Amino acid sequence: MELTNLVFDPRNLRRRKVISAVMLTLSTIAAFLAIVPLIYIFFYTTSSGIASLNLDFFTNIPKPVGEAGGGMANAIVGSLIIVGIGSLFGIPIGIMAGIYVAEYSKSVFANFVKFITDVLNGTPSIIIGIFAYGVVVIPMQRFSAYAGGFALGILMIPTVTRITEEMLKLVPLSLREASLALGIPRWRTTIQIVLKTASAGIITGVLLAIARAAGETAPLLFTSFGNSFWSNSLDSPTASLPVQIFTYAISPYEEWHKKAWAGALVLIALVFVVSLLVRIVTRKKFGN
Amino acid sequence: MSIQFTLNTSEKQEDRNVKENTGKEILITKDLNVFFDGRPAIKDVSLYVNKNTITSIIGPSGCGKSTFLRSLNFMHDMIPKSRVTGEINIFGKDISEYNSVDLRRRVGMVFQKPNPFPTMSIYDNVVSGYRLNGMHRKGFYDEVVETSLKMIGLWDEVKDRLHVSAMSLSGGQQQRICIARTLAIKPQIVLMDEPTSALDPISTSKVEEAVYHLKKDFTFIIVTHNMQQAARVSDCTAFFYLGSLIEFGRTRDVFTNPSNKLTEQYITGKFG
């Protein structure tokens, strides 16, 4: 009785409506606060960089200080190459490790892998760079795109592993059972049912990893190093957008600052375009 | 009390098994035990299933019905720390002589909740048993889809939209897709774990009707909570209680003249 009265008391109802409205307002504000920095960064970068953006920027290599024109063509291509190398080796390893951890999660080794990927995830990227310097640059006796790609690949592995694991665990057991009950072997079940069902989430995770890697500067400083000219091979120092932006931004020249902004804009646009392309290509046959 | 009953029936059970051993058995279990983490889930279950019959398994929740069913096609493989003892003889061979993939192609399973593959169309779901086993023959697929869907009475409802997502169908249709998918690969035995408990009465009757007519081609073992369903469609009924097989016999006998007091109480709704 007491409870019923409480629930239907009009004053109480009014109080709850007020609380509801306040909480809704607070969470809406929080949602806005979350996207404001992103939108601000996007507009600020666009307005500062768009002026220096022209065809020259995409087709020419940097000109010496004081000379007008010049671009970042070598850095754009270099970034694509380095991120590409990193993806080629980081994504498959990450996805396969994620499958192992998710599908064989009872084993001690899987728990160990999980722990290590968490540690790796929290490792500052400059340390990854030092590692790549030690295992690739020193033996090869030179800075190279390979070394940069290696560093970025290492950086991508933990992100991809963890997101793959999380997404695979979201696939209900009933789907695995349905597949196994049809006499479909476990490996096919994992690839063609479990992985396929989780693919949208995994792709999102992979994109996050690529986007993060594409923006990394620290691990590239002493792996791919940078280059004011076109690199003639993958085992020579290679320019990349983040390093080029860094170099230009800390220079004392106004002209270079503008170019750095333009580079930042291109970097953001690249990540955006790659995300969009992958989404379109891998769009699910059926919406959820 | 109940232990007393159990002991009595298992003795009587033994007699009946011997008496009705007709040679048509497609599946025989003897003293089957399943343990999870050392705890017994079913105890000393001995029964047999004849070819081209429908056997229903009834009993209150947690009595081991599903556990029994799942032990018949190695579904306990998915659960760590499970252990199976006793004999299961399927098609005249001990179950240990099969590998899980081959056995499951011959002993299919339909689950309680409809579980069509969400990334596939209706068509692809029905042929998934073939396609995911690496068989690719286009013309053959069309035929499989049509016959399988007709078997379960779904063809007319979906023939114009075979290539839409299976998830766009109603729950009852989804479940029938799952049944069609199981029947498509022509298993000899079909295990059904409460196949209609998530369905509305109309879908339920469609499934029952289909199963009844399909027993000339398949052998069904159906776990059900629905006593009327057991009485309506099955030839034999097994009553499980607390992990033991209490009574097993012709459905007519079990429902009209149960030999065990527990069975009588359960089917008259006094407990369970």
Interface residues (C-beta under 8 A of the other chain):
Chain A: K106 P172 L173 S174 L175 R176 E177 A178 S179 L180 A181 L182 G183 I184 P185 R188 T189 Q192 I193 K196 T197 S199 K284 K285 F286 N288
Chain B: N73 M75 D77 M78 P80 S100 V101 D102 L103 R104 R105 R106 G108 M109 F111 K113 N115 P116 F117 P118 T119 S121 S128 G129 L132 N133 V164 S165 M167 S168 C178 R181 T182 I185
